[in-house]
Amino acid sequence: MFSGLMMNTWIAATIVAVIAGVTGFFAVLRGQSFAAHAIPNGAFAGAAGAGLLGLNVIWGLAVFAAGGALGIAALGRRARQDVVTALVLVLMLGLGALFLSFSTEYAEVTYSLLFGEVFGVSSNVILPIAALGIVSIALIALMYRPLLLTSALPEIADARGVSTRRMNLWYLIVMALATSMTVPVVGALLMFALMIGPAATARSFTRRPEQAIALGVAIALATVWAGIAASYRTNWPLGFFVGVIAAGFFLLGQGWTAVRRRGPARRPAPALSPVPLSRTAAWRLIRPPRTPERAVPTRVATARSGKKG
């Protein structure tokens, strides 16, 4: 289990789990789980097109993932985010179906891109995945505070001059960057499961963003490690174990939330939950207090009233 190509499997899966845990936290917090599903699947279509042209699938993944992210960010300004995401996903999947119809390796290409080849990871793939993970996490750390503000309190972010649209665009680009290298390893479906399941579970156990990110990464690592071990022992698909374990962790988090809500003491609302505020209310929260007017002396007020009389 820990020799030969299996060591590459453990290393690659660990890197992917860390990337998915960090990026998935903001996907859940921002309510962009559908985008986290659409971008990897759209990248699958790009890989199919690159394979048809005889190019490296990484280039096709990068182009289609970035194109999908830019399309969702640009069109989302004029329409509902979920509608735009669905249309972009349908368009890219349609192109992917067209590319696969011209391919002579239809079944093999489809299976590898959707579910990955985590048990056949070569040594020359480890370094690019690690570099991609470092770049993705560094970008998240660089825009952490404005991204957190626009995710949890978008109205207050707009009032403070932080562009929610710009943060949305940059975050989608980071998500596309993280997808470009991880889809060939774990596949589009497993990447989505590792991004959403652990992050959603972590938010059930803690309200603090830093703790939720760390817990999400830990759950993603536990999920993929347990899935690899179980798949190696039983020869069952890795996607089955990852999906079942991720769902089990999520149900455990939901049960903990239900038990906590039935407790004797009523706790405040989670700090990570978006608070719907109007622009006027948000402006009142952040603007400086007005300077009180100076009181008019009694004698001056009496003299003024006498002149008017």
LUMDRENPA-865296 format. One record per residue (C-alpha): x, y, z; residue number from 1; residue in one letter. Coordinates in Angstrom, 1 decimal. Layout:
BEGIN
{{X; Y; Z}; NUM; "A"}
...
END
This chain:
BEGIN
{{0.0; 0.0; 0.0}; 1; "M"}
{{2.9; 2.4; 0.6}; 2; "F"}
{{5.3; 1.3; -2.1}; 3; "S"}
{{5.9; 2.1; -5.7}; 4; "G"}
{{3.2; 4.1; -7.5}; 5; "L"}
{{1.1; 4.0; -4.3}; 6; "M"}
{{3.4; 6.6; -2.7}; 7; "M"}
{{2.7; 8.9; -5.6}; 8; "N"}
{{-1.0; 8.3; -5.0}; 9; "T"}
{{-0.8; 9.2; -1.4}; 10; "W"}
{{1.2; 12.4; -2.1}; 11; "I"}
{{-1.0; 13.6; -4.9}; 12; "A"}
{{-4.2; 12.9; -3.0}; 13; "A"}
{{-2.9; 14.8; 0.0}; 14; "T"}
{{-2.0; 17.8; -2.1}; 15; "I"}
{{-5.4; 17.8; -3.8}; 16; "V"}
{{-7.2; 17.4; -0.5}; 17; "A"}
{{-5.5; 20.5; 0.9}; 18; "V"}
{{-6.3; 22.6; -2.2}; 19; "I"}
{{-9.9; 21.4; -2.1}; 20; "A"}
{{-10.3; 22.1; 1.6}; 21; "G"}
{{-9.1; 25.7; 1.3}; 22; "V"}
{{-10.9; 26.7; -1.8}; 23; "T"}
{{-14.0; 24.8; -0.9}; 24; "G"}
{{-14.5; 26.8; 2.3}; 25; "F"}
{{-15.2; 30.0; 0.3}; 26; "F"}
{{-17.3; 28.1; -2.2}; 27; "A"}
{{-19.7; 27.0; 0.6}; 28; "V"}
{{-19.5; 30.4; 2.3}; 29; "L"}
{{-20.3; 32.3; -0.9}; 30; "R"}
{{-23.0; 29.9; -2.0}; 31; "G"}
{{-21.1; 28.9; -5.1}; 32; "Q"}
{{-21.3; 25.2; -4.8}; 33; "S"}
{{-22.9; 25.0; -8.2}; 34; "F"}
{{-19.9; 26.9; -9.7}; 35; "A"}
{{-17.5; 24.5; -7.9}; 36; "A"}
{{-19.4; 21.7; -9.8}; 37; "H"}
{{-19.6; 23.4; -13.1}; 38; "A"}
{{-15.9; 24.5; -13.5}; 39; "I"}
{{-14.4; 21.0; -13.1}; 40; "P"}
{{-16.9; 19.5; -15.4}; 41; "N"}
{{-16.3; 22.2; -17.9}; 42; "G"}
{{-12.6; 21.6; -17.6}; 43; "A"}
{{-13.3; 18.0; -18.5}; 44; "F"}
{{-14.6; 19.1; -21.9}; 45; "A"}
{{-11.4; 21.1; -22.4}; 46; "G"}
{{-9.3; 18.0; -21.7}; 47; "A"}
{{-11.3; 16.0; -24.2}; 48; "A"}
{{-10.7; 18.6; -26.8}; 49; "G"}
{{-7.0; 18.8; -26.1}; 50; "A"}
{{-6.8; 15.0; -26.3}; 51; "G"}
{{-8.5; 15.1; -29.7}; 52; "L"}
{{-6.0; 17.6; -31.0}; 53; "L"}
{{-3.1; 15.6; -29.7}; 54; "G"}
{{-2.2; 18.3; -27.1}; 55; "L"}
{{-1.4; 18.0; -23.4}; 56; "N"}
{{-4.7; 17.7; -21.5}; 57; "V"}
{{-3.4; 20.3; -19.0}; 58; "I"}
{{-3.7; 23.1; -21.6}; 59; "W"}
{{-7.3; 22.1; -22.4}; 60; "G"}
{{-8.2; 22.0; -18.8}; 61; "L"}
{{-6.7; 25.4; -18.1}; 62; "A"}
{{-8.3; 27.1; -21.1}; 63; "V"}
{{-11.8; 25.7; -20.4}; 64; "F"}
{{-11.6; 26.2; -16.7}; 65; "A"}
{{-10.5; 29.8; -17.0}; 66; "A"}
{{-13.1; 30.4; -19.8}; 67; "G"}
{{-15.9; 29.0; -17.6}; 68; "G"}
{{-14.8; 31.1; -14.6}; 69; "A"}
{{-14.7; 34.3; -16.7}; 70; "L"}
{{-18.0; 33.5; -18.3}; 71; "G"}
{{-19.7; 32.9; -15.0}; 72; "I"}
{{-18.2; 36.1; -13.5}; 73; "A"}
{{-19.0; 38.3; -16.5}; 74; "A"}
{{-22.6; 37.1; -17.3}; 75; "L"}
{{-23.4; 36.9; -13.6}; 76; "G"}
{{-23.6; 40.7; -13.4}; 77; "R"}
{{-26.7; 40.8; -15.6}; 78; "R"}
{{-28.5; 37.6; -14.6}; 79; "A"}
{{-28.9; 35.2; -11.7}; 80; "R"}
{{-25.7; 33.4; -10.7}; 81; "Q"}
{{-27.2; 29.9; -10.8}; 82; "D"}
{{-28.8; 30.4; -14.2}; 83; "V"}
{{-25.6; 31.7; -15.7}; 84; "V"}
{{-23.6; 28.8; -14.1}; 85; "T"}
{{-26.1; 26.3; -15.5}; 86; "A"}
{{-25.9; 27.8; -19.0}; 87; "L"}
{{-22.1; 27.8; -19.0}; 88; "V"}
{{-22.0; 24.2; -17.7}; 89; "L"}
{{-24.4; 23.1; -20.5}; 90; "V"}
{{-22.4; 24.8; -23.1}; 91; "L"}
{{-19.1; 23.3; -22.1}; 92; "M"}
{{-20.6; 19.8; -21.6}; 93; "L"}
{{-22.1; 20.0; -25.1}; 94; "G"}
{{-18.6; 20.8; -26.5}; 95; "L"}
{{-17.2; 18.0; -24.5}; 96; "G"}
{{-19.7; 15.6; -25.9}; 97; "A"}
{{-18.8; 16.8; -29.4}; 98; "L"}
{{-15.1; 16.3; -28.8}; 99; "F"}
{{-15.6; 12.8; -27.4}; 100; "L"}
{{-17.7; 11.8; -30.3}; 101; "S"}
{{-14.7; 12.3; -32.6}; 102; "F"}
{{-12.4; 10.4; -30.3}; 103; "S"}
{{-11.6; 6.7; -30.8}; 104; "T"}
{{-11.0; 6.2; -27.0}; 105; "E"}
{{-14.4; 7.4; -25.8}; 106; "Y"}
{{-14.9; 5.2; -22.8}; 107; "A"}
{{-11.3; 5.4; -21.5}; 108; "E"}
{{-11.1; 9.2; -21.9}; 109; "V"}
{{-14.5; 9.8; -20.3}; 110; "T"}
{{-13.8; 7.6; -17.3}; 111; "Y"}
{{-10.3; 9.0; -16.6}; 112; "S"}
{{-11.5; 12.6; -16.8}; 113; "L"}
{{-14.6; 12.1; -14.7}; 114; "L"}
{{-13.1; 9.9; -12.0}; 115; "F"}
{{-9.4; 10.5; -12.4}; 116; "G"}
{{-6.4; 8.0; -12.3}; 117; "E"}
{{-5.3; 8.5; -8.8}; 118; "V"}
{{-3.8; 5.0; -8.7}; 119; "F"}
{{-1.7; 5.6; -11.7}; 120; "G"}
{{-0.1; 9.0; -10.8}; 121; "V"}
{{3.5; 9.3; -12.2}; 122; "S"}
{{6.3; 11.0; -10.4}; 123; "S"}
{{6.5; 13.9; -13.0}; 124; "N"}
{{3.0; 15.0; -12.0}; 125; "V"}
{{3.7; 15.5; -8.3}; 126; "I"}
{{5.8; 18.6; -8.7}; 127; "L"}
{{3.3; 20.5; -11.0}; 128; "P"}
{{0.4; 19.7; -8.6}; 129; "I"}
{{2.5; 20.9; -5.6}; 130; "A"}
{{3.3; 24.1; -7.4}; 131; "A"}
{{-0.3; 24.7; -8.3}; 132; "L"}
{{-1.3; 24.1; -4.7}; 133; "G"}
{{1.2; 26.6; -3.4}; 134; "I"}
{{0.0; 29.2; -6.0}; 135; "V"}
{{-3.6; 28.7; -5.2}; 136; "S"}
{{-3.2; 28.9; -1.4}; 137; "I"}
{{-0.9; 31.9; -1.7}; 138; "A"}
{{-3.6; 33.7; -3.8}; 139; "L"}
{{-6.3; 32.8; -1.2}; 140; "I"}
{{-4.0; 34.1; 1.6}; 141; "A"}
{{-3.3; 37.3; -0.3}; 142; "L"}
{{-6.9; 38.3; -0.7}; 143; "M"}
{{-8.2; 36.5; 2.4}; 144; "Y"}
{{-9.6; 39.5; 4.3}; 145; "R"}
{{-11.5; 41.2; 1.4}; 146; "P"}
{{-12.6; 37.8; 0.1}; 147; "L"}
{{-14.0; 36.9; 3.6}; 148; "L"}
{{-15.7; 40.2; 3.9}; 149; "L"}
{{-17.4; 40.0; 0.5}; 150; "T"}
{{-18.4; 36.4; 1.2}; 151; "S"}
{{-20.0; 36.9; 4.6}; 152; "A"}
{{-21.1; 40.6; 4.4}; 153; "L"}
{{-21.4; 41.7; 0.8}; 154; "P"}
{{-23.4; 44.8; 1.5}; 155; "E"}
{{-20.9; 46.1; 4.1}; 156; "I"}
{{-18.1; 45.2; 1.7}; 157; "A"}
{{-19.7; 47.4; -1.0}; 158; "D"}
{{-20.2; 50.2; 1.5}; 159; "A"}
{{-16.5; 50.1; 2.4}; 160; "R"}
{{-15.4; 50.2; -1.2}; 161; "G"}
{{-14.5; 46.5; -1.6}; 162; "V"}
{{-15.7; 45.4; -5.0}; 163; "S"}
{{-17.7; 42.1; -4.6}; 164; "T"}
{{-17.7; 41.6; -8.4}; 165; "R"}
{{-13.9; 41.8; -8.5}; 166; "R"}
{{-13.5; 39.4; -5.6}; 167; "M"}
{{-15.9; 37.0; -7.2}; 168; "N"}
{{-13.9; 37.1; -10.4}; 169; "L"}
{{-10.6; 36.5; -8.7}; 170; "W"}
{{-12.0; 33.7; -6.6}; 171; "Y"}
{{-13.4; 31.9; -9.7}; 172; "L"}
{{-10.0; 32.2; -11.3}; 173; "I"}
{{-8.4; 30.6; -8.3}; 174; "V"}
{{-11.0; 27.8; -8.5}; 175; "M"}
{{-10.2; 27.3; -12.2}; 176; "A"}
{{-6.5; 27.3; -11.4}; 177; "L"}
{{-7.0; 24.6; -8.7}; 178; "A"}
{{-9.1; 22.6; -11.1}; 179; "T"}
{{-6.6; 22.6; -14.0}; 180; "S"}
{{-4.2; 20.2; -12.5}; 181; "M"}
{{-6.3; 18.2; -10.1}; 182; "T"}
{{-8.9; 16.9; -12.5}; 183; "V"}
{{-6.5; 14.5; -14.3}; 184; "P"}
{{-5.6; 13.1; -10.9}; 185; "V"}
{{-8.9; 12.7; -9.0}; 186; "V"}
{{-11.4; 13.5; -11.7}; 187; "G"}
{{-14.1; 16.2; -12.0}; 188; "A"}
{{-16.6; 14.4; -9.8}; 189; "L"}
{{-14.2; 13.6; -7.0}; 190; "L"}
{{-12.8; 17.2; -6.9}; 191; "M"}
{{-16.3; 18.5; -6.4}; 192; "F"}
{{-16.9; 16.1; -3.6}; 193; "A"}
{{-13.7; 17.0; -1.8}; 194; "L"}
{{-14.4; 20.8; -2.2}; 195; "M"}
{{-17.9; 20.9; -1.0}; 196; "I"}
{{-18.4; 18.0; 1.5}; 197; "G"}
{{-15.6; 18.7; 4.0}; 198; "P"}
{{-16.1; 22.5; 3.9}; 199; "A"}
{{-19.8; 22.2; 4.5}; 200; "A"}
{{-19.1; 19.7; 7.4}; 201; "T"}
{{-16.6; 22.1; 9.0}; 202; "A"}
{{-19.1; 24.9; 9.1}; 203; "R"}
{{-21.3; 22.8; 11.3}; 204; "S"}
{{-18.7; 22.4; 14.0}; 205; "F"}
{{-17.1; 25.9; 14.2}; 206; "T"}
{{-18.0; 29.5; 13.5}; 207; "R"}
{{-14.5; 30.8; 13.2}; 208; "R"}
{{-13.2; 31.1; 9.6}; 209; "P"}
{{-9.6; 30.0; 10.3}; 210; "E"}
{{-10.8; 27.0; 12.3}; 211; "Q"}
{{-13.4; 26.1; 9.7}; 212; "A"}
{{-10.7; 26.1; 7.0}; 213; "I"}
{{-8.3; 24.0; 9.1}; 214; "A"}
{{-11.1; 21.5; 10.0}; 215; "L"}
{{-12.2; 21.3; 6.3}; 216; "G"}
{{-8.7; 20.4; 5.2}; 217; "V"}
{{-8.5; 17.8; 8.0}; 218; "A"}
{{-11.8; 16.3; 6.9}; 219; "I"}
{{-10.8; 16.3; 3.2}; 220; "A"}
{{-7.5; 14.5; 4.1}; 221; "L"}
{{-9.3; 11.9; 6.3}; 222; "A"}
{{-11.9; 11.4; 3.5}; 223; "T"}
{{-9.4; 10.8; 0.7}; 224; "V"}
{{-7.0; 8.8; 2.8}; 225; "W"}
{{-9.7; 6.5; 4.1}; 226; "A"}
{{-11.1; 6.2; 0.5}; 227; "G"}
{{-7.7; 5.2; -0.9}; 228; "I"}
{{-7.2; 2.6; 1.8}; 229; "A"}
{{-10.6; 1.1; 1.3}; 230; "A"}
{{-10.4; 1.1; -2.4}; 231; "S"}
{{-7.0; -0.6; -2.3}; 232; "Y"}
{{-8.3; -3.3; 0.0}; 233; "R"}
{{-11.6; -4.0; -1.7}; 234; "T"}
{{-10.8; -3.1; -5.4}; 235; "N"}
{{-13.9; -1.0; -5.4}; 236; "W"}
{{-14.0; 2.5; -7.1}; 237; "P"}
{{-12.4; 5.3; -5.2}; 238; "L"}
{{-15.2; 7.6; -6.1}; 239; "G"}
{{-17.7; 5.4; -4.3}; 240; "F"}
{{-15.7; 5.6; -1.0}; 241; "F"}
{{-15.0; 9.3; -1.3}; 242; "V"}
{{-18.7; 10.1; -1.9}; 243; "G"}
{{-19.9; 7.9; 0.9}; 244; "V"}
{{-17.4; 9.1; 3.5}; 245; "I"}
{{-17.9; 12.8; 2.6}; 246; "A"}
{{-21.7; 12.3; 2.9}; 247; "A"}
{{-21.2; 10.6; 6.2}; 248; "G"}
{{-19.1; 13.4; 7.6}; 249; "F"}
{{-21.8; 15.9; 6.4}; 250; "F"}
{{-24.6; 14.0; 8.2}; 251; "L"}
{{-22.4; 13.9; 11.3}; 252; "L"}
{{-22.1; 17.6; 11.2}; 253; "G"}
{{-25.8; 18.1; 10.7}; 254; "Q"}
{{-26.5; 15.9; 13.6}; 255; "G"}
{{-24.1; 17.9; 15.8}; 256; "W"}
{{-25.8; 21.1; 14.7}; 257; "T"}
{{-29.3; 19.7; 15.6}; 258; "A"}
{{-28.0; 18.6; 19.1}; 259; "V"}
{{-26.4; 21.9; 19.7}; 260; "R"}
{{-29.6; 23.8; 18.8}; 261; "R"}
{{-31.6; 21.7; 21.3}; 262; "R"}
{{-29.3; 22.7; 24.1}; 263; "G"}
{{-30.6; 24.8; 27.1}; 264; "P"}
{{-28.7; 28.0; 26.2}; 265; "A"}
{{-29.5; 29.8; 23.0}; 266; "R"}
{{-26.3; 30.7; 21.2}; 267; "R"}
{{-25.9; 33.6; 18.8}; 268; "P"}
{{-26.1; 33.1; 15.0}; 269; "A"}
{{-22.9; 31.9; 13.3}; 270; "P"}
{{-20.5; 34.6; 12.4}; 271; "A"}
{{-19.9; 33.0; 9.0}; 272; "L"}
{{-23.6; 33.3; 8.0}; 273; "S"}
{{-24.3; 36.0; 5.5}; 274; "P"}
{{-26.3; 38.9; 7.0}; 275; "V"}
{{-28.8; 40.5; 4.6}; 276; "P"}
{{-28.4; 44.3; 5.1}; 277; "L"}
{{-29.7; 47.1; 3.0}; 278; "S"}
{{-27.2; 49.6; 1.8}; 279; "R"}
{{-28.6; 52.2; 4.1}; 280; "T"}
{{-28.2; 50.0; 7.2}; 281; "A"}
{{-24.7; 48.9; 6.1}; 282; "A"}
{{-23.7; 52.6; 5.7}; 283; "W"}
{{-25.0; 53.4; 9.2}; 284; "R"}
{{-22.8; 50.7; 10.6}; 285; "L"}
{{-19.6; 52.0; 9.2}; 286; "I"}
{{-20.0; 55.8; 8.9}; 287; "R"}
{{-18.4; 58.0; 11.6}; 288; "P"}
{{-20.8; 59.5; 14.1}; 289; "P"}
{{-22.0; 63.1; 13.5}; 290; "R"}
{{-20.5; 65.9; 15.5}; 291; "T"}
{{-23.1; 67.3; 17.9}; 292; "P"}
{{-24.2; 70.8; 17.2}; 293; "E"}
{{-23.1; 73.5; 19.7}; 294; "R"}
{{-25.7; 74.6; 22.1}; 295; "A"}
{{-26.9; 78.2; 21.8}; 296; "V"}
{{-26.4; 80.2; 25.0}; 297; "P"}
{{-29.6; 81.3; 26.8}; 298; "T"}
{{-28.9; 85.0; 26.6}; 299; "R"}
{{-28.2; 84.9; 22.8}; 300; "V"}
{{-31.3; 82.9; 22.2}; 301; "A"}
{{-33.3; 85.5; 24.3}; 302; "T"}
{{-31.8; 88.4; 22.4}; 303; "A"}
{{-32.6; 86.8; 19.0}; 304; "R"}
{{-36.2; 86.2; 20.0}; 305; "S"}
{{-36.5; 89.9; 21.2}; 306; "G"}
{{-35.3; 91.2; 17.9}; 307; "K"}
{{-37.8; 89.1; 16.0}; 308; "K"}
{{-40.5; 90.5; 18.2}; 309; "G"}
END
